[in-house]
Amino acid sequence: MDDQTRTELEAAAFRRLRQHLMEDRKDVQNIDLMNLAGFCRNCLSRWYAEAATERGIEMTEPEAREAFYGMPYMAWKAQNQTEASPEQKAAFDTSFAENVGPRDKG
């Protein structure tokens, strides 16, 4: 397989993952994704911004989240996110530290 075809297939798989998370399974909470898989929608938007930066494209965190979520993050959060339980929050702190790094709780 040539590089262009591989890149196109990878991009198609990413778009399908985004559709699954943003349209098909809005009910799956970011905290549950992070706790089970070690990444969530916010991680995907951060990776998107990192890829842009690697290519010399300036992109802020809010811009990356809006590009991934298809709307401002706070609007998506208000429409789709539920309050996490204390147990979910504790598991998230552990998962975030293991997969992303120290968390600024300020």
C-alpha positions in Angstrom: 0.0 0.0 0.0 1.4 3.4 -0.9 1.7 6.2 1.7 -1.1 8.4 0.2 -3.6 5.5 0.3 -2.6 4.7 3.9 -3.0 8.3 4.9 -6.4 8.4 3.3 -7.5 5.2 5.1 -6.2 6.5 8.4 -8.1 9.8 7.9 -11.3 7.9 7.0 -10.9 5.7 10.2 -10.4 8.9 12.3 -13.5 10.5 10.8 -15.5 7.4 11.5 -14.3 7.3 15.1 -15.2 10.9 15.5 -18.7 10.2 14.1 -19.1 7.3 16.4 -18.2 9.3 19.5 -20.0 12.6 18.5 -23.1 11.3 16.8 -23.7 7.6 17.5 -22.6 7.4 21.1 -23.1 10.9 22.7 -24.3 9.0 25.8 -20.8 7.7 26.5 -19.3 10.2 28.9 -15.7 11.5 28.4 -14.9 10.4 32.0 -16.0 6.8 31.2 -13.8 6.8 28.0 -10.8 8.1 30.0 -11.4 5.6 32.9 -11.7 2.6 30.5 -9.5 3.5 27.6 -7.1 6.1 28.8 -8.3 8.7 26.3 -11.4 10.7 25.6 -12.8 13.2 23.1 -10.7 16.0 24.6 -7.6 13.9 24.1 -8.5 13.5 20.4 -9.0 17.2 20.1 -5.6 17.8 21.8 -3.9 15.4 19.4 -5.6 17.2 16.5 -4.1 20.5 17.8 -0.7 18.8 18.2 -0.8 17.6 14.6 -1.6 21.1 13.5 1.3 22.6 15.5 3.7 20.0 14.0 2.7 21.4 10.6 3.1 25.0 11.6 -0.6 25.7 12.1 -1.4 27.6 15.3 -4.4 26.2 17.0 -5.6 27.0 20.5 -7.2 24.4 22.8 -10.7 25.9 22.3 -10.2 26.0 18.5 -9.2 22.4 18.5 -12.1 21.3 20.6 -14.5 23.3 18.4 -13.0 21.6 15.3 -13.5 18.2 16.9 -16.8 18.7 18.7 -18.3 20.7 15.8 -19.4 23.4 18.2 -17.9 25.2 21.2 -16.9 22.6 23.8 -19.0 24.2 26.5 -22.1 24.0 24.3 -21.5 20.3 23.7 -20.8 19.7 27.3 -24.1 21.4 28.4 -26.0 19.3 25.9 -24.4 15.9 26.5 -22.4 15.6 29.7 -23.8 14.4 33.0 -22.4 15.0 36.4 -19.7 12.5 37.4 -20.0 10.4 40.5 -17.2 10.7 43.2 -16.1 7.2 42.2 -15.8 8.3 38.5 -13.9 11.4 39.5 -11.4 9.4 41.6 -10.9 6.9 38.8 -10.4 9.7 36.3 -7.7 11.4 38.4 -5.8 8.1 38.4 -6.3 7.5 34.7 -5.5 11.0 33.7 -2.2 10.9 35.7 -1.3 7.5 34.1 -2.2 8.5 30.5 -1.8 12.3 30.2 0.3 13.5 33.2 -0.2 15.5 36.3 -3.5 17.3 36.4 -3.8 20.9 37.3 -6.8 21.0 39.7 -6.7 24.8 40.0 
